[in-house]
Amino acid sequence: MLIIVILAAYTFAIQLYLAIELMIKTQGSAMTKRTADFDVHDWDGFHNSLDQIIDACTARLKTPMDYPWQQYPDGFDDLVTLDGTAKPQNDVINEMLTEIMPYGSGNTHPAFFGWVQGSGTPLGLAADMVASTMNTNAGGRNSGAVRVERAVVKWTAEVAGFPDTASGILTTGTSQATIIAMIAARTKKFGEKVLTDGIHGIGPIAVYAADGVHSCVAAALQVLGHGRNAIRKIATDDRGAMQLDALADAIAADRAAGVTPMAIAATAGSVNTGSYDPIDALADVAKDNGMWLHIDGAFGFWTRLADTPWGALANGMERADSVATDFHKWLSVPYDCGIVVIRDGELHRRSFADRPEYLRSQAAGLGGGDLWFCDYGFDLSRGFRALKVWAAIRAFGNDHIGQVISKNCAQAALMGDLIEASDVLELRHPVISNVCCFEPVKGKASEISTALQLSGNAVFSTTTLDGVNCLRAAIVNHRTTDQVVRDAVAQIEAKIRTL
């Protein structure tokens, strides 16, 4: 009898132990789900998910012809609506790959000619992963990210032909870069008092740019409180370059009206036609009139690395006071990434540096360092954009980058030749760099453009030149081949012939 009691007690104890262990495991699992952090708690599973991401992204980059622009499906907004309910991270990863990634703008496709949007590179994917892993704030402090950005700024300044005393800062793009440049120009013209007292005491100013200049210049003047009407759009010649006589007349008229000529914004690669202003001559005008010379080189800056004749298009840039350009356009660095470079680095710093006490530099340690990029722009919180640029320059080098730029310019020239030889297309502007504008002899350019986009064959945008609605191709895609160009023109011709 005693043995039976002992066995029963032992069995009960075992069952109780197992029940308690199960309860602990269950509670532990529930607690894991409720842990107040943003980490994963199944690292092996997360590693497998990352492998899935890499496989999917690599496949997409490896076969870009398979991924033209496509319209997102009906119900897409409902699909991505956020109601605050949590989902497992692996499910979220799967949603990103299958339900979101297919519906970009199509600019990775070799026949994407519609807008000046870089197509990205596989190396950029790797750099973004490393930068996200580091999660560095590159606004300041003594980190390797700051030194990498300094190296990118120095290299860009050298391409521009600027001296060692030049400074710069990476931005979201040329639009933000232009604002920074115009602030430096205003500081140079009116002194540092304008930084503290504002613009009410300086009177009206004017900035001169070619008719057709990118809208970011007028937007910068609006942001700075001068208004969009402070820009003077100067007439251009038959190649889209600013006319010097018209510029001189505009400056004289403003002076007579009590308006201060502050800057010239020269275009290196216009949006509509790929045209270049006579930068060297504009440098003379700026010097003679005590004005700042800024270069809007959002994509056209990179012809500085190209072969003849395109390499000479931006001659004179080395005499400018500031240059703005994008890495995410012709260099195909993943979005977003631009830069402004300013000749007078000390003036640049004085125009922005105003750190509060809690950001004072230390003599050593993380709070040290001789360069804080928050002293050169608006942002204290800044991502490590420089890594993807640094990786591209490191991997490809000046010569290879120049070959890609030259190839795209030659392809635009090829497209121009094909159009001139066509019986249903008419060239509307000389092909100067990488932009080709042409008119269909029948049908509307906008309708043809839309039909091609919906077909998935090619993307062209439209523009208006001399009152004529035109098809426009801007070739900045490193994946574009001559055959892709020939096929795209043939598709347009076939579409027109069916009208």
C-alpha positions in Angstrom: 0.0 0.0 0.0 2.8 2.4 0.9 4.5 1.7 -2.4 1.3 2.5 -4.3 1.0 5.8 -2.4 4.6 6.7 -3.2 4.2 5.9 -6.9 1.0 8.0 -7.1 2.8 10.9 -5.4 5.7 10.5 -7.7 3.5 10.5 -10.8 1.6 13.5 -9.6 4.9 15.3 -9.0 6.1 14.5 -12.5 2.8 15.7 -14.0 2.9 18.9 -11.9 6.5 19.6 -13.0 5.6 19.1 -16.7 2.5 21.3 -16.4 4.6 24.1 -14.7 7.3 23.8 -17.4 4.7 24.0 -20.1 3.2 27.1 -18.5 6.6 28.7 -18.2 7.4 28.0 -21.8 4.0 29.3 -22.9 4.3 32.4 -20.8 7.9 32.9 -22.0 6.7 32.7 -25.6 4.0 35.2 -25.0 6.4 37.5 -23.2 8.8 37.2 -26.1 6.0 38.5 -28.4 5.3 41.3 -26.0 8.9 42.4 -25.5 9.1 46.2 -25.8 11.8 46.4 -28.6 11.9 46.3 -32.4 14.2 43.4 -32.7 13.6 39.9 -34.1 13.6 37.0 -31.7 14.1 34.3 -34.3 17.4 35.3 -35.8 17.8 32.1 -37.9 14.3 32.7 -39.4 15.2 36.4 -40.0 18.4 35.3 -41.7 16.4 33.0 -44.0 14.1 35.9 -44.8 17.1 38.1 -45.7 18.2 35.3 -48.0 14.8 35.5 -49.6 15.1 39.2 -50.0 18.5 39.0 -51.6 17.3 36.3 -54.0 14.3 38.3 -55.1 16.2 41.6 -55.4 19.1 39.9 -57.3 16.7 38.3 -59.7 15.0 41.6 -60.4 18.3 43.4 -61.0 19.7 40.5 -63.1 16.8 40.6 -65.6 15.8 44.3 -65.8 14.0 43.8 -69.2 11.4 41.6 -67.4 10.4 44.5 -65.1 8.9 47.4 -67.0 6.6 49.9 -65.4 3.2 48.4 -64.6 0.1 49.9 -63.1 -0.6 48.8 -59.5 -3.8 46.7 -59.3 -7.2 47.8 -58.1 -7.4 47.5 -54.4 -3.7 48.4 -53.9 -4.5 51.2 -51.5 -6.6 48.8 -49.3 -3.8 46.3 -49.4 -1.2 48.8 -48.0 -3.6 50.6 -45.6 -2.2 50.7 -42.0 -4.7 50.1 -39.2 -2.1 49.8 -36.4 -2.4 46.0 -36.2 0.9 44.1 -36.0 1.8 41.3 -38.3 4.7 38.9 -38.1 7.9 40.4 -39.6 8.3 37.5 -42.1 4.8 38.2 -43.4 5.7 41.9 -43.8 8.9 40.9 -45.7 6.8 38.7 -48.0 4.4 41.6 -48.6 7.2 43.9 -49.6 8.6 41.5 -52.1 5.3 40.3 -53.7 2.9 43.1 -53.3 5.0 46.3 -53.3 8.3 45.7 -55.2 6.6 45.0 -58.6 5.0 48.5 -58.7 7.9 51.0 -58.9 8.3 53.7 -61.5 10.0 51.3 -64.0 13.2 53.3 -64.2 15.4 50.1 -63.8 14.2 49.0 -67.3 16.6 49.6 -70.2 13.9 51.4 -72.2 13.0 53.9 -69.6 13.6 57.2 -71.3 10.8 59.3 -69.8 12.5 61.3 -67.1 16.0 61.7 -65.8 15.9 58.9 -63.3 18.9 56.8 -62.6 18.4 53.0 -62.8 20.3 51.9 -59.7 23.1 49.3 -59.5 23.5 46.0 -57.7 26.3 47.5 -55.7 23.9 50.2 -54.5 21.8 47.5 -53.0 24.8 46.2 -51.1 25.8 49.7 -49.9 22.3 50.5 -48.7 22.2 47.3 -46.7 25.5 48.1 -45.0 24.5 51.7 -44.4 21.2 50.6 -42.8 23.0 48.1 -40.6 25.4 50.8 -39.4 22.5 53.2 -38.9 24.9 56.1 -38.5 23.8 59.7 -38.1 26.1 61.6 -40.4 25.1 65.0 -39.2 28.2 65.2 -37.1 30.4 63.6 -34.5 33.6 61.7 -35.1 32.5 58.6 -37.1 33.8 56.9 -40.2 30.6 57.9 -42.1 31.6 61.5 -41.8 35.1 60.8 -43.2 33.6 58.8 -46.1 31.3 61.8 -46.9 34.3 64.1 -46.8 36.0 61.8 -49.4 33.0 62.0 -51.7 32.8 65.8 -51.4 36.5 66.1 -52.2 36.2 63.8 -55.2 33.2 65.7 -56.6 35.0 69.1 -56.1 37.9 67.8 -58.0 35.7 66.7 -60.9 34.2 70.2 -60.9 37.7 71.7 -61.0 37.3 73.4 -57.6 40.2 74.1 -55.3 41.1 72.2 -52.1 39.4 74.9 -50.0 36.0 74.0 -51.5 33.4 72.4 -49.3 30.2 70.5 -49.9 27.5 68.4 -48.4 25.3 65.5 -49.6 21.6 66.3 -49.9 18.4 64.7 -50.9 18.9 66.0 -54.4 19.7 69.1 -56.5 16.5 70.9 -55.2 17.8 71.0 -51.7 21.4 71.6 -52.9 20.2 74.7 -54.8 18.7 76.2 -51.6 22.0 75.8 -49.8 23.9 77.4 -52.7 21.5 80.4 -52.8 21.9 80.9 -49.0 25.7 81.0 -49.5 25.3 83.4 -52.4 23.1 85.7 -50.4 25.6 85.7 -47.5 28.4 86.6 -49.9 26.3 89.5 -51.3 24.8 91.0 -48.2 27.0 89.8 -45.3 26.2 87.6 -42.3 23.7 90.1 -40.9 21.1 88.7 -43.2 21.5 85.4 -41.4 20.3 86.9 -38.1 18.1 89.8 -39.2 16.4 88.3 -42.3 15.8 89.8 -45.7 13.5 92.7 -44.9 16.4 95.2 -45.1 18.1 94.1 -48.3 15.5 95.0 -50.8 14.5 93.0 -53.9 17.1 90.7 -55.6 17.2 88.9 -58.9 18.7 85.6 -60.0 19.2 85.1 -63.8 18.7 81.8 -65.6 17.9 80.5 -69.1 14.3 80.2 -70.1 13.5 76.5 -69.3 15.7 76.4 -66.2 14.7 73.7 -63.7 11.9 74.8 -61.4 14.1 74.1 -58.3 15.8 77.5 -58.8 12.5 79.4 -58.5 11.5 77.1 -55.7 14.7 78.0 -53.8 13.9 81.7 -54.1 10.4 81.1 -52.8 11.7 79.1 -49.8 14.3 81.9 -49.0 11.5 84.5 -48.9 12.4 86.3 -52.2 9.5 84.8 -54.1 9.5 83.0 -57.4 9.3 86.3 -59.3 12.9 87.0 -58.3 14.0 84.7 -61.1 14.7 86.3 -64.5 14.2 83.9 -67.3 16.6 84.8 -70.1 15.9 84.0 -73.8 17.9 81.2 -75.3 19.3 80.6 -78.8 18.4 77.8 -81.2 20.5 75.3 -79.1 18.8 76.2 -75.8 21.8 78.3 -74.4 21.3 81.5 -72.6 21.7 84.6 -74.8 24.4 86.9 -73.3 22.9 90.1 -74.8 19.5 89.4 -73.3 21.2 88.7 -69.9 23.1 92.0 -70.0 19.9 93.9 -70.8 18.1 92.2 -67.9 20.8 93.0 -65.4 20.9 96.6 -66.5 17.1 96.9 -66.3 17.1 95.5 -62.7 19.9 97.9 -61.6 17.9 100.8 -63.0 14.9 99.6 -61.1 16.7 99.3 -57.7 16.9 95.5 -57.8 20.1 93.9 -56.8 21.5 91.3 -59.2 22.6 88.5 -56.8 23.4 85.4 -58.9 23.4 83.7 -62.3 22.1 80.1 -62.3 23.7 78.5 -65.3 22.2 75.3 -66.7 24.5 72.3 -67.4 22.0 69.9 -69.1 18.6 71.4 -69.3 15.6 69.3 -68.4 13.8 69.8 -71.7 16.6 69.5 -74.3 19.8 68.6 -72.5 21.3 72.0 -73.5 24.2 73.8 -71.8 24.6 77.5 -71.1 28.0 79.1 -72.1 29.4 78.7 -68.6 32.8 80.3 -69.3 31.2 83.5 -70.7 28.7 83.6 -67.8 31.6 83.4 -65.4 32.9 86.6 -67.0 29.5 88.3 -66.6 29.3 87.2 -63.0 32.8 88.5 -62.2 32.2 91.8 -63.9 28.9 92.4 -62.0 29.9 91.1 -58.6 27.5 88.2 -58.8 27.5 84.6 -57.7 27.7 81.9 -60.4 25.8 78.8 -59.6 25.7 75.7 -61.8 22.5 73.6 -62.0 24.1 70.4 -63.2 21.5 67.9 -61.8 22.5 65.4 -64.5 24.7 67.3 -67.0 27.5 67.8 -64.5 28.7 64.3 -65.3 29.7 65.1 -68.8 32.8 66.4 -67.1 34.0 62.8 -67.2 32.8 62.1 -70.7 34.7 61.8 -74.0 34.9 64.4 -76.7 32.8 66.2 -77.7 30.5 65.9 -74.7 33.4 66.4 -72.2 33.7 70.0 -73.3 30.0 70.9 -72.8 30.6 72.1 -69.2 33.8 74.0 -69.8 34.0 77.0 -67.4 32.4 75.1 -64.5 35.7 75.3 -62.7 35.2 79.1 -62.4 31.8 78.8 -60.7 31.0 79.6 -57.1 28.8 76.6 -56.5 27.6 73.4 -58.3 24.6 71.2 -57.6 24.2 67.8 -59.0 22.6 64.4 -58.4 24.3 61.0 -57.9 20.9 59.3 -58.3 20.6 60.4 -61.9 23.4 59.6 -64.3 25.6 57.8 -61.8 22.7 55.4 -61.0 23.3 55.6 -57.3 20.1 54.5 -55.6 17.7 57.2 -54.6 18.0 59.7 -53.0 21.4 61.4 -53.2 22.5 64.8 -54.4 25.3 67.2 -53.5 26.2 70.9 -53.5 29.8 71.9 -53.7 30.8 75.5 -52.8 34.1 77.1 -53.8 34.6 79.1 -50.6 34.4 76.5 -47.9 34.7 79.0 -45.1 31.8 81.1 -46.4 29.8 78.0 -46.7 30.3 77.1 -43.1 29.6 80.6 -41.9 26.3 80.6 -43.7 25.0 77.6 -41.6 27.1 76.9 -38.5 25.2 77.7 -35.3 25.4 74.8 -33.0 23.7 74.8 -29.6 25.6 74.0 -26.4 24.7 70.3 -26.4 26.3 69.9 -29.8 29.7 71.5 -28.9 32.6 69.5 -30.1 34.8 67.6 -27.7 38.6 67.5 -27.9 38.4 63.7 -28.6 36.0 60.8 -28.6 32.8 60.5 -30.5 31.9 64.1 -29.9 35.1 65.3 -31.5 36.2 65.5 -35.1 37.0 68.5 -37.2 34.0 68.2 -39.6 30.3 68.2 -38.6 28.1 68.3 -41.7 25.3 70.0 -39.7 27.5 73.1 -40.0 27.0 73.1 -43.8 23.3 72.5 -44.3 19.9 72.2 -42.6 19.9 68.7 -41.2 21.3 67.5 -38.0 19.8 64.0 -38.5 21.4 62.7 -41.8 21.6 59.2 -43.2 24.8 57.6 -44.5 24.1 58.5 -48.1 27.8 58.8 -48.9 28.5 55.1 -48.6 26.6 54.2 -51.8 28.3 57.0 -53.7 31.7 56.1 -52.3 31.1 52.4 -53.3 30.2 53.4 -56.9 33.3 55.6 -57.3 35.5 53.0 -55.7 34.2 50.2 -57.9 33.9 51.9 -61.3 36.4 54.8 -61.3 36.4 58.0 -63.4 37.2 56.3 -66.7 34.4 53.8 -66.6 31.9 56.3 -65.4 32.9 58.5 -68.3 32.4 55.6 -70.7 28.8 55.1 -69.5 28.1 58.9 -69.8 29.6 58.9 -73.3 27.6 55.8 -74.3 24.3 57.4 -73.3 25.1 60.6 -75.2 26.0 58.5 -78.3 22.7 56.6 -78.0 20.8 59.9 -77.9 22.6 60.9 -81.1 21.7 57.5 -82.6 18.1 58.1 -81.7 18.3 61.5 -83.4 19.7 59.9 -86.5 16.9 57.3 -86.6 14.2 60.0 -86.2 15.7 62.1 -89.0 15.6 59.1 -91.2 12.0 58.3 -90.3 9.0 59.2 -92.5 6.7 59.5 -89.5 8.8 61.3 -86.9 10.4 64.8 -86.9 13.3 66.0 -84.8 12.3 69.1 -82.9 15.6 70.1 -81.3 19.3 69.4 -81.9 20.6 66.5 -79.8 23.3 68.1 -77.6 23.9 65.6 -74.9 21.6 62.8 -73.8 18.1 64.2 -74.6 16.2 63.7 -77.8 12.9 65.5 -78.5 10.8 64.7 -81.6 7.3 65.0 -83.0 5.0 62.4 -84.5 3.7 63.5 -87.9 0.2 62.3 -86.9 -1.4 61.5 -83.6 -0.8 63.2 -80.2 2.6 62.7 -78.5 0.9 62.3 -75.2 -1.4 59.5 -76.4 1.5 57.7 -78.0 3.6 58.0 -74.9 0.7 56.6 -72.7 0.2 53.7 -75.1 3.9 52.7 -75.0 3.9 52.9 -71.2 0.9 50.8 -70.8 2.3 48.2 -73.2 5.4 47.8 -71.1 7.7 48.3 -74.1 9.2 51.7 -73.4 8.7 54.9 -71.4 8.9 58.3 -73.1 7.7 61.5 -71.5 6.3 64.5 -73.3 7.3 68.2 -73.5 6.3 71.3 -75.4 8.9 73.0 -77.7 7.9 76.1 -79.6 4.2 75.3 -79.0 4.6 71.7 -80.3 3.8 68.8 -78.1 6.8 66.4 -78.4 8.0 63.0 -77.3 11.1 63.3 -75.2 13.8 60.7 -74.4 16.4 61.3 -71.6 18.9 58.5 -71.7 20.7 58.0 -68.4 20.3 54.3 -68.0 23.6 52.3 -68.0 21.6 49.2 -69.1 20.4 50.8 -72.3 21.9 49.3 -75.5 21.8 50.6 -79.1 19.4 47.8 -79.9 17.0 49.0 -77.2 17.1 52.4 -78.7 16.4 51.0 -82.2 13.5 48.9 -80.9 11.9 51.8 -79.0 11.9 54.0 -82.1 10.5 51.2 -84.2 7.7 50.7 -81.7 6.8 54.4 -81.9 6.8 54.3 -85.7 4.6 51.2 -85.7 2.2 52.8 -83.4 1.9 55.9 -85.5 1.3 53.9 -88.7 -1.7 52.3 -87.1 -3.4 55.6 -86.4 
